[in-house]
Amino acid sequence: MGATGAWCLHNGASHYTGIEKFERYADASEKLFEKYFDKNQYDIKKCAIEEFETDKKYDVVIVSGLLYAMLDTVGFLKKISSFTDKKIIFDTVHPFNGYRRLFPTASDEERTRLSKILSITQISERIRMQGAKANGSVKVTASMVSLPALIILMKQNGFAYSPELYTQAEQEIPYYYDIKNHIRFMAEFDYVGKQEKEPEFKGFDQYVEVKHDW
């Protein structure tokens, strides 16, 4: 959180709000900000994201290392989508260790292609997260969402996927965001507005039967 906030403020953000559940990390971030920035430039909230409430609308919401720690993916995405009507950026991971556990014999090129077409969620009791103690980690029950699934879920909240950041991170930081070498990816979404009304279902007689040879 501290590094993300420092980068935002250093690159021109007028204000940064950070949310951190672990008090140790929140305190470390505050020390960093106190050293380099004015108090009115930042606000550190010591709480879980589920407890955070605000009426503000932020220009950018950055969800870094958090999406794959959530079990209720749908509810989580709905909540963070309420924080902005502009842009959300995710830094998260591909399911199944970059699809290696699903397709152990697949080549790097095949896994790259699969990562962009498989709409899946992996629910696991063994997702490892950094803990509150130094150099420690904990195992949590959570969901890891593929990029195609994330695109569909964010569409329900009024956000459209912009592929430029994914490609840029993959090309410029391949040791971290290239699926051939790592399992992380970045995804950017811009608010386009929710569909006001679902299409009316008029019954099965509206469909035309299509015969297949297979």
Disulfide bonds with the S-S distance in Angstrom:
none
